[in-house]
Amino acid sequence: MYRDLLNIWKGSGLLRLCVDDLLKMFDISEMMFSAGWEMITGSGKVEGLYRIDRQLNELQIAIRRRILEHLAINPAQDINASFVLAILVIDLERIGDYAKNLDEIAKHYPEPISGGAFDALHPMAERVKEMFTQTKIAITESDEELARRVMADQADLAMQADRLMDRLIESKDVSVKEGIVAALLSRYIKRVSAHLKNVASSVVNPYHRIGYRPNEKED
């Protein structure tokens, strides 16, 4: 499916601009997640994350507008690619929202995010950063094998997040505040990885199966 977008990227016109802006959205969402996690760990301080998020929103709006303009002019041309673009921008915009959630937690919980329930979160966040890199390569090079690897990694990370949630619920040694923060961070990391999985799935799946595992039988 993503080969359609690659062909457009090599061409010109409104959809070429859409693909360019989609990749800008990807870079911005990646930067926002890294910045949000730096705020969580105390390793960095980022100003203007909400201003950056507005850039993400503006790009999404611009892409949607151009898709409509393209289809109005060429109603039978690049329909699949237009649909794929319209759905991928939603995933990238949502990553920006979760990055803002990380920033909000950092402001309300200034204590160090280390030790105890937090130890499992750091490798999960690092894994998501690797998924950003791999997903970008997969979509720009139409690398189906790498896209499938991203999807498999996300499934494994989701299980880790669920196991952490179970431990937090069952633990008697974690404070209420620490448990809430760890649970929220685990959920945000899992959701960001899920949106990356959705983007990667566009490389291997037809439009109607974007976000789902490949090679599943139709219901």
N, C-alpha and C positions, 0 to 999 in steps of 0.2 A: 504493500500500500504506500509506503513512504517513497518508493521510487517515483510515484507520480509527483510528489513534492520536489524531489531532486531534479526531475526534468523541468519543472517550472522554475526552480532556482537557477537553472542554466539559461533560462530564457529572459523574457522581459514582460512588462505589463503590471497590472494591479496585483496579481497573485505573486509575482516575483517580489514585490514590495512586502507582501504579507509574510512570505517565508523569511525574508530578511528581518522583519520585525519579530517574528516568532523566535528566531535565534537570539535576538536581543533580549527578549523576554526570558529565555532560558538562562542567559548569562546573568541577568539581573536577579532572577530567583535564586540562582546558585550563590551569588554574592550575598543576598539577604539572609539565606540560611546560615552561611558561614559566619556572617556578622552577628546574627542572633545567637548562635552558639558561643561565640567569643564573649558576648555579654553574659551568658549563663556561667561560663567558666571563669570569668573575670580576667581573661587573657587579652581583652581588647575593649575599647569603648567606641561605639559607633553613634554618630550624630546624624539625625535626619533620616532614620529608617522609614518613617511614615512618608516623608517626601519622596524617597526612592520608590516606595510602594505606589505612589501616585503615578510615577512613570510607567510602572507595570500596568496599571489600570488604563492609562492613556493609550498604550500600545495595543492592549486588548480591544479597546473601542475602535481604534484605527483599523485593526485587522478585520473586525466584524463589518465595518463600514465598507471597506474595499471589497470584501467578499460579496456583499450585496450589490455593489456597483458592477462587479465583474459578471455576476449572474444575471443582472438586469440587461447588460449589453450582450452577453454570450450565454444564454440560458441552458444550452446543451453542451457547454464546454467545461471540462475540468470539474465536474460535479463532485466526484469522489474526493478529489484533493481539497475542494472547498469545504466539504463536510469535515474532513480530517482536521484542517486548520481550525475550524470553528470549535471543535471539541478539545484540541490540544491547548488552546489558549486558556481554557477554563482550568485545566490542571496546573498550568504555570502560574496563573493568577492566585490560585489557592495556596500554592507554596509560599507566596509572599505573605499571605494572611497568617500562616503558621509561623513564619519568621517573626512577624509582629507579636505573636503570642509568646514566643521565646523572650523577646525584649520586655514584655509586660511582666513575665515571671521574674526576670533578672531585677527589675525595679522593685518588685514587692518582696523578693526573697534575696537579699544581698549577701546572705551567708554563703560560704564556699560550697560549691556543688561537688563534694568529694566524700568518699567514705560511705560505709553503710549501704543504704538502698541506691545511692547514686553511682556506685562503682560500675554497674552494668550499663549505664547510659553512655559513657564516653566512647567505648568501642562501637556502640550502635550508631552514634552520631558520626564517627569517623567512617563507618561503612556507608552511610548515606552520602558523605562527601565523595567517596569513591564511585558511588552509583551515579552521581552527577557527571563525573568525568566519563564514565563508560557510556552513559545514555547519550551524551553529546556526540561521542564518536559514532555510536550506533546509528543515530539519526542523520548525521552529516555524511556518513559513508555507506548508509543502508546495510549495515553489518547485522545480519539476522542472528548469527551465532552469539554475538556480544549482547544483542537485545534480549535473547533468551536467557543469557546468563544474568542480566540485570533482573529479569522477572523471577528467576529462581532465587537469587539473593534476597529479593524483597520478600518472598514467601518465607524464607528462613528467618529473616529479621522480624517479620510479623509474629512468628511463633515465639521468638525470644521476648518480644514485647509483651505478648500474652502471658508467658511464663512469669515474667517480672511482675505483672499485674496480680497474678495469683499469689506470688510470694508476699507482695505488699498487703494483700487482703488477709492472708493467714498469719502474718508476722505480729508478734506481741512486743517486739523490740524497737519498732519504728514509731517515732512520734507522729501525731496526727498531721502536723504541718509538713514534716519531711515526707510522709507518705503521700499527701496530696500533691506536693510539688513533683515528686518522682513519678507518680502516676500520670500527671499532666504531661511532663516531658516525654515520657515513654509513648504516650498517645500521639503527641505532636510529631515525634520522630517517625513513628509508624505511618502516620498519614502522609508526611512528606515523601517517604519511600514509596507509598502506594501511588501517589501522583506521578512519580518518576517511572514506576512500572507501567502506568497507563501510557505515558509518552513512548517508552520503549516498545510497548506492545503494538504501536502503530507501524513499526517496521516489519512485523511478522504477521499481523492479523488484518483481515479486511475491516472496513469501517464499522460494521455492526458488531464486531467482536473486540474492538479496542477496549482495553482495560481487563480483558479476560485471558485465561490461559490459552495458548495456541493448541490447535489440533483436538479441541473438544468437539464432541458430536453435537449437532444442533438438537435443541429440545423439540 
